[in-house]
Amino acid sequence: MTWMEKLSLTVDRRATWTDVQMFFDSAKTCAPDTHITSLRERYPFLPQSYTSLLSKYDGLDIHWFVFFGSGQSLYPSVDKICSRWCDRFNIVSACPFAEDAGGNPLFLQSDGTIQLYWADTAGLESKKLCFSFDELMEDGFFGPKYTQILHGRDWMPKDDTSWVGYLKKAGWY
């Protein structure tokens, strides 16, 4: 099962699984084609899988991470976030697509890697999370390396009332 299939299943499960309701939400609409086209023009290196995500969901909330959309849903606009982070960090060849709960932005770099920038260091410090958007989604958000990739260490919550608990219950962790 691909990460996109896992995402679709998670959206469906949100209606009945309380552990999903606590840690996951998605926009009920897709991002407009004009927004996706504009992003592709501005960031020609964006992977097809990322724009496919936007063509289904105009933003996501997965545990402690918010994925941006077009701004027409309840999720912030990539463009608005870009003006905040790209200008602040003097970044021209990367696209901010999400933030963690601490407000630290995740960027899709022009080489395809995913970089987490620390907001309180004015972009001077960052960490490569993984080599691609698909790796982030497949192994991180919907797979067995969620805690390693997104939290920098291997840990298990004390109980199953967490995103990791959902991943375990689904058989993906």
N, C-alpha and C positions, 0 to 999 in steps of 0.2 A: 504494500500500500504506500503510495507517495504521500509527501507531506500535504499536498493540496487535497488529496482524498481524506486524510486525517483531519484537516481543517474543516472540510465540508461536514464530516461526521460529527465533529465537535460542535459545529453550529447547530446541527440537528439535535444533538444530545442536550444542549443547553436548556431546552424546554422541560426536560424531565430529570436530569442529573443535578442534584444540588451542588456537588463538588465542582461541576462545570460552571454553574451559575455564580459561584463565589469568585472564580478566578478567570473568567473569560467572557468577553462580549465582542460583538462585531456590528458594524454598520448594517442597517437593513437594506441599503441600496449599494449600487456599484458607483465607482467614480465615473464622471462623464468622460466620454471619448476625447473631448477637447482637452481635458486635464491630462490624460495619459499621453496624448500626442504632444502637448506642450512639454511635459517632462522628458519624453524621448528626444525632442529637439534640443532641450537644454542639457540633458545628460545622455548622450548617445550610447554610453557604456552600460546603461541599466539592463540587467538581465531580463529576458522574456518572462521568467517566472515571477519577477516582482511586478511587472505591469499586468500580468495575468491575475495576480492577487488583487490589484486595484480594480481590474475589470469585473471582479466578483464582489469585493468588499471595499467600501470607501472608508477604511480605517478598522483597526482592531485594538483590543485590549487583552493581552495575554499575561496573566499574573502581574508582574510589576513593570510591564512594558506597554507603551502605547505606540501603535503604528499610525502614522499620519495618513491623511487622505487628501481630498480636494478642498476641504473646508465647507462643503455643502452638507456634510453629515455632522454628527456631534463630535467628530474627531478633527483636530487642527489641520490646517492646510500645510502641505509640504512647502509651498512657496513662502508662507508666512514664517515657518520654522527656519527655512533656509536664510531668509533675511536676518533672522536673529543670530543663528549660529555661524553661518558662513562669513558674515561680516565680522562677527566678534573674533572668530578664530582665523580669519584671513584665509579661508579655504575656497578655492575656485574649481577644483576638479573632483568633487565628491558631492553626493546627495544625502542630506539627512533624511532618514525615513522613519525613525522611532526614537523614543527616549525611555530611559529607565525611571523608576520611581524617584530617584534623586535628581531628575532633570538632566542627566548626562545623555547627550545625543549619540545615536548610532548612525554612522555614515557608510554608505556604499561608496567605496573608493573606485577610481577609474580603472584600477587593476583588478577589480572584482572582489577584493577582500572587504571584510566588515571590520570597522574600527570603532571603538568606544572612546569618546573624548571625555575627559573629566571637566565638568563645567566650571569648577572653581580654580582651574589652572589656566584659564584663557586659551585653551587649546594647546598648551605647551606639553601636556602629558596625555598620552592615549595608549590604548592597548588593542592589539589585533585580536579579535574574537575568533575568527575563522577565515577560511580562504574563499568562501562564496556565500551568496544569499541562500542558495539551496542547502548548503551544509548547515547554515544557521537554522533554517526551518526544519530540515529533516532530522539532523542529529541533536540540535539544540531545543527549539521550542516543542517539537513533536517527537523527540527521540531520547535515546539512552544517555546522551551527554548534556542534558539540560543544565545540571549544576556545574559541570566542568566548564562548559563554554560560557554560560551566562553569569556564573557567580565565581568563576576562577578556582573552584575547588570541588572536590567530591564530598558531598555531605548528604545525609538523609534526614528529612524532617522527623520529629518525634512521633508524629502520627500521620495518617493518610489524608488529613484535611488540608491539602495543598495542591499546587499544580503537579508536583511530583507524584502525589497520591493519585491524581487523575491519570497521569501517564502510566503509572503502574497498573491501575485498574483496567486501563484500555489495552495493556500488554505491549506498550511502546517504550517502556523504560527498563 
